[in-house]
Amino acid sequence: MATEVAQIPAEETPAVAAPTENPASEQTEKPAASETAAAAPAAAAPPAENENAQGNKEDGKASKENADGAVDGEAKKDGEATAVAAPAKSEAPPAQKFNVHKTNFEKDIIYLYQFSRTPLLPSLSPYCLKVETWLRLVGLKYENVDHKMRFRSKKGQLPFIELNGEEIADSAIIIKELSSKYEKNLDSGLTAEQRNVSYATIAMLENHLIWIIFYWRAKYPDNVLKGYKVNLQHALGLRLPNSILNFFFKITFGRKGTKKLKAHGIGVHSAEEIEEFGKNDLKVLSEMLDCKPFFFGDEPTTLDVVAFAVLSQLHYLSKDIAYPLRDYMTEKCPNLIGHVSRMKDKCFPDWDEICTKLDLNAHIPKPEPETKEGKEGGEQEKSNEQEGPEGDKIEKELEKDKSNEKESTEENKEKEETK
């Protein structure tokens, strides 16, 4: 399923500051205010009556200056002390904010955003299936996020991952970044020539054969729903009836797919020409694989991951839907069918569980229900209580009853003998 380009929101306009008052009026008002402030102390101070009063006034002024100096000195010392003690009272830095969807993430857990499951295939997107297959093959811890296909990366694509608060988009870049970070390079054992062949073949798969499959899907959207048994109500997490969802899917998916195919260039060819292109690609892959279990020997590489993700889109399509390209691979390229089966068994041992339960995280062990443990614990405690003092009491009473029964039976025997 082709990825969509995200719409860029319009830029927000910064708020405009309110205009200030007329500066001329401020200049005329300020002198009046200063004159009033200067005149206030003169009007408040009483006139000097004699020299003694004047001397007392000067003495008071001097004492006031000394007092002010002392207060300023103390304030300065306090200020210095505060300045020295300030670092000890420094507040903790604010918590870091992450621009990701999974804000309560666990460290070094890879959160994968992809399409929902289907009853026949873990993902209808070859790119999504490619990333998940690679994660399983190299053994990295990951978790699928059940976002009901509502989120896209900042590039407008699926799949994308979130790791330690950072987003990584595009399947090729995801594998490249994770390979470097965790040293999980599947192609480390290849020669330079094999790496070049791998690069060119992956380009053929992702930029040519995938688009041939997309052409068939855009032309027959109804067969996509039937061929993979897609339940849009479950996939999108909506309550609308599937009949309505299927109707809109056929219109929008076919229309958008046709535009993308024409933009790519393959959409300008006829159906017969496009089918011939696909058969040629499958023939090249079949001859490259030959009798080997994987393309470069006994161990899978990145090329095997990409080939599996693309070829499985053909192989696991329902046989009730006619598709000449799938039939050609089944009849003329049986070694490719074997390759898909080997990769499935190696990377998806839980394939049946995934497709049956549509579980995104079937690979993660589920915890046992707490109620079951509580019930077993209660029964164990009850049995332990019976083995305690109360249990001993019950056993003594039972022994007493048995002894009484024994005595009564002996008495009856004696009576019978006397008779």
N, C-alpha and C positions, 0 to 999 in steps of 0.2 A: 504494500500500500504506500503510495508516494507520500512524502512528507509535505507539509504546507508551510508557506512563508508567513511569518508573524507580521501583523500590522503594526506600524510604528505610530505611537500616539503623538498628537500635536504637541508642540512645545508650549509650556506655560508662559504667559506674559508676566514679567515682574511687576509688583505693585508700584504705583506712582505715588511719590510723597506729596502731602498736602501743601499748597502754596503758603508762604509766610506773609505776615502783615506788612503794611507800608513802612519801609525803614525810616522815612521822614518823620512819621508820627512818633517812632521810638526815640529819635534824637531829640525831639522837642519835649518829650515827657521826662527823659532821664535827668536833665539839669534840675528840674523842679523837685524831683525826688531827692537829689543830692543836697540841694539847698535846705530842704526840710530836715534831712538827717543832720546837717551841720548845725542848724539852728536849735535843734531839740536840746543838746547839752547846755547851751548857753542859757536857755530859758529855764532849765531845771536847776542850774547852780545858783545858790543865794549870794548876794553881794558881800564883799569883805568889809567888816566894820572897823577893824583896827589892825595894828601890826602883829599883835599876838595871834589874832585869828589867821592872819596871812602866814605867820610862821608855822602855826599848827597845821595849816593847809599844806605847806611845803613838806613838813615832817611826815604828814600822812601820805603825801605823794611818794616820798622816798621809801617809806615803809611798804607802800603798795608795790613799788617797783621791785624791792627786795623779795617781797612775797611772791610776786609774779615770776621773778627769776628762779626762786626756789621751786615753785610749782612746775615751771618749764623744765628745770633740771630733772625733777622727779619723773615728769612725763617722758623726757628723753630717755632716762634710764629704763623706765618701764617699756618704752618702745623698743629699746635695744634688746631687752630681755625677751620681749615678745617675738622680735625678729629672730633671735637665736633659737627660741623654743618652737618656732613655727614648723620646721621640718619634722619634728617629732609627732605633730598632730596632723600630718598630711593624710588626706582621705584616699581610700582605695580607688584605683582607676575604674571608670565605668565598664560594664560588661560589653564584650565585643559583639556587635550585631552582624549577622550573616545574611546575605541576600540570596537565600535558598528557600525552597519549599519545605524541606525537612529540617526545621529549626532544632528539634530535640534529637539530633543525630548522635550516634555513637562513634567514637574515634576509630578510624581505619576501616569502617564498614562502608562498602560501596552500595549506594542506593541507585537502583536502575529504574528509569522511567521509559516504558515501552507500551506497546499495544496490549489489549486484553487477550486472554487465551481463547482458543477455539477447540471444539471437540476432536479435530483431526490434526491440528498443528499448534505448537506452543505460541507462535506469533505469525501473523500474516505479513509482517515486514521482514524481508531478508536481512536488512541492516540490524534490526532489533535481535533477530535470532542469531545473527553473527556475533554480536557482543555477548549475549548470554552463553552461547556455546564456548566462546573463548574463555570467559570467566570460569566456567565449569572445568574446562580442560586444564587450565593452569592452577586451579584449586584456590582461587581467591574468595574471601567471604563477601557475599553480596546479598542484597535484599531487594526484591521488586516492590515498588510503591504502587498501590492500587489507587491510581488517580483517575480511573475511568476515561482515559484519553483526553483529559481536560487541559493538561499542561503541555507546553512546548518549551524548548530551550530558547535562549536569547537569540539564537540563529533561526528560530522558527522550526526546529526539527525534532523528530524522534528517531532514534533513542538519544538520551543524554543521561549522564550520571551526576551525582553529587557526592563528593568525598571531602570530609573534614571542613564543611562549610563552603566548598568551592564547586562550581559547575564546570563540567567538561562535556562538550557536544561533538557530534559527528563520530560515527563508528570507527573510522580509521584513526582519528585523533585520540579517541578514548583508548584504543588498544596500544597506540604508540606511547601515550603518557603513562599508562599503567605498567606497560612492559619496562619502561625506564625506571619507574619508581620502585617496583617490586622485583626487578631483575627476572622477568618472566618472558624472555624472548624465545618464541617457538622456532625461530629461524636461525638460531645461533650456530647450528651444526651444518648449515648449507654453505656451499661454495659461492663465490661471487657470481658465477654463471647461473647457478640455481636460483639465487636471489633475483637476478634480472628476469629469468623466466617466470618466477613467481609473481613479480611485480606486473609484468605485462599480462599474464593470465588473469590476475585479479582485476586489472583494468578492463579486460574484455568481459568478465563476469558482471562487474558492477556498473559499467557504462554502456553495455550493449545487451547482454542476455537478460538482465533484469528489466530493461526497458521494453524488451520484446514481450516479457510476461506482463508488464504493466499495460501494454497495448491491448492484450486480450482481456484484461480486467476492466479497462475503461470501455471497451466495446461491448462487453457482456457483464455488466455489474450484477444483474440478477443471478448469473451463474456463479459469481463470487460468493454470494450469500448461500446459495444451495450447495455449491461444491465444497465449501469448508464448514457448512452447517453453522453459520454465524447467527448468534442471538444478539441482536443490537440492543435489546432492552437490558440484557446483562452486561454487555460490553460497555455501554455508555452510562449505565446506572440510572436509567430513566424509567418512568412509569407509563409512558405513552405506549399504546399497543404496537406490536411489531409490524403490523400491516402499515401503519402510518410511518414508522421509522424506516421501513424498507422502501416505501415510496419516495421519500425525500433522499434516501441514500442513492437510489438509482439515478435520480436527476442530478444531484450535486456531484457525486463521485464520477459519473460519466462525463459531465461537462468540464470539471476541473482537470480530470485525467487527459482529456483530449487536448486541452490547451497546453498542458505540460509536455505532451508527446510531440506536438508541433514545434514547441520551443526547443525541445531536445534535437529534433530533426528527423527522428525515425517515424514520426506520425505522418509524414508526407508521402510515404510509400504505400503500395497496395497491400492487402492482407496476404496475398500469395508471396509477395516479395519478403515481407516481414517474417512469414513462416519459414521461408528458405534460409533467411539469416539465422534464425534460431537453430535450425537443424545443422547448419555448418558449425555453429559454436559447440553444440553437443558432440558432434563428430570429432572436433579438435580435442575436447576434454577427454573423450573416450580413448583416443589414440595416445594421449599423454599419460593417462593412468595405466593403460595396458593391463598387465596381470598383477601389478603391485597392489598391496593393500591400501597404500596411500600414495600421493603423487610423487614423493621423493623417498620412498622406502617404507620401513616398518613403523615409523612414528609420524603422527599427523603434524602438519605445520600450519601456518596462517592460510595458505592456499586451500588446504583441506577444510578449514573452518568456513571460509567464504563459499567454497563450492558446495558444501553441505547446506549452508543457509539458503542458497539460491535453488539448488536442485530439489530440495525437499518441498519447495513451493509447487513444483510439478508433480513429484512422486506421490504426495499425500493428498492430492486433489481427489475427490470422490469419483469412483469409476462410473457413477451414474451420469456424470457430466462429460460431454464429448470435448476433447481437446487434442488436436493432432500432434502438438509438440510433446505432450506427455506420452502419447502412444508411441511416437517415434523413439523416445528415450527407452521405453520399456522393451520394445522389439529390437532395436538396432544397437543399443548401448547398455546391455545388461550389467557390464562392469560398473557403470555409474550407479545403478540401483544397489549393487553390493557395497559400494563406497558409502552411500547414504545410510544403509543399514548398519555398517560398522561404526560410523560416527554417532549414530543414534544410540547404539548399545554402549558406546564408550562414554558419552557425555550426558545422556539422558536415561539412566536406568529407571527413573520415575516417570517416563513418558506416558504410560497408560494412566497413572494417577493424575498427572497434569491435565490430560485431555478429558478424563472422566469427571473429575471434580472442578475443573477449570481453576485450579489453585495456582496462584502466582508464586507461592513460596512453599511448594511441596518438598523442596530440598532442605528446609529448615525443620529440625525436630520439634514436634508439638508437645507442650507440657501436659502431663496427665491431669484430669479434672480433680479439683480439690475436694469435692463432695465425696468422691470414691475413697480417697485416702482417709477422710474424716470418719466415714462409716466403718472402714476396716479398723481404724484406731479405736473407735467406740466399742466394737465387738471384742477387740483384744483387751481393752481395759475391763470390760465386763467379765471376761473369763479370768483375768488376773484377780479381780475382786472375789470371785467365787473360790479361788484357790487360797484366799486369805483366811482370817478367823471365822468369817461366816461360813465358808466352805467346810472348815473343820467341824463346825457345829452341826451342819447338815449331815456330814458323814457319821458323827457320833450317834445322832438320832436314828439314822438308818440301821446302824449296828445294833442299837437297842431294840428296835422293832424286830430285827431278825432273831435276836436272842429270845425275845418274848414268844415269837412264833414257834421257836424250837422247843421251848419249855411246854407250851400248850400242846404241841404234837406228842411230846413224851408222856404227858399226863393222860392224854386220850388213849395212848397205847396201853398204859398201865391199867386203866379202867376196863379196857376191852379184855385184857388178860385175866383180870379178877373175875369177870363175868364168865 
